[in-house]
Amino acid sequence: MNKRLAAAITGAVSAYVQQEEASKGFAALTPPNAQMSPWRLFGHQELMRTRTNWHTKRANR
């Protein structure tokens, strides 16, 4: 096997391994916990949506 070819393969493998180790560090991070329940946020959005529709209908009279 050519020495240049062996060096290129070794370099590519080591770069791949370094990239995998770096990505493992980011994967270990956990997302922050939500301060508010998603159901509560959804309910608030629905209330605001109906309020906005009511204001729009009233303004277009």
PATORBA-578279 format. One line per 2 residues: their letters; for each residue x, y, z of C-alpha. Coordinates in nm, 3 decimals, always signed. Layout:
a = X Y Z | ...
This chain:
mn = +0.000 +0.000 +0.000 | +0.124 +0.346 -0.084
kr = +0.241 +0.557 +0.214 | +0.040 +0.857 +0.095
la = -0.275 +0.649 +0.067 | -0.225 +0.505 +0.416
aa = -0.169 +0.856 +0.556 | -0.484 +0.985 +0.386
it = -0.695 +0.699 +0.520 | -0.554 +0.741 +0.871
ga = -0.621 +1.116 +0.861 | -0.976 +1.067 +0.741
vs = -1.051 +0.809 +1.009 | -0.904 +1.024 +1.286
ay = -1.104 +1.329 +1.166 | -1.420 +1.117 +1.167
vq = -1.353 +0.993 +1.520 | -1.289 +1.348 +1.644
qe = -1.613 +1.466 +1.487 | -1.807 +1.183 +1.650
ea = -1.660 +1.263 +1.992 | -1.752 +1.629 +1.952
sk = -2.109 +1.545 +1.855 | -2.147 +1.312 +2.155
gf = -2.083 +1.608 +2.384 | -2.370 +1.803 +2.229
aa = -2.605 +1.505 +2.234 | -2.556 +1.464 +2.609
lt = -2.705 +1.807 +2.679 | -3.066 +1.788 +2.794
pp = -3.318 +2.049 +2.683 | -3.437 +2.288 +2.953
na = -3.763 +2.206 +3.126 | -4.061 +2.415 +3.026
qm = -4.168 +2.668 +3.287 | -4.528 +2.636 +3.178
sp = -4.731 +2.335 +3.073 | -4.779 +2.299 +2.696
wr = -5.151 +2.249 +2.756 | -5.172 +2.580 +2.938
lf = -4.990 +2.755 +2.653 | -5.224 +2.595 +2.400
gh = -5.527 +2.708 +2.598 | -5.395 +3.063 +2.617
qe = -5.332 +3.066 +2.242 | -5.685 +2.949 +2.174
lm = -5.832 +3.219 +2.400 | -5.629 +3.487 +2.227
rt = -5.724 +3.352 +1.884 | -6.096 +3.382 +1.956
rt = -6.045 +3.728 +2.106 | -5.853 +3.841 +1.799
nw = -6.127 +3.706 +1.570 | -6.389 +3.892 +1.773
ht = -6.195 +4.219 +1.748 | -6.145 +4.172 +1.376
kr = -6.515 +4.107 +1.313 | -6.615 +4.407 +1.524
an = -6.369 +4.645 +1.353 | -6.484 +4.546 +1.004
r = -6.848 +4.645 +1.058
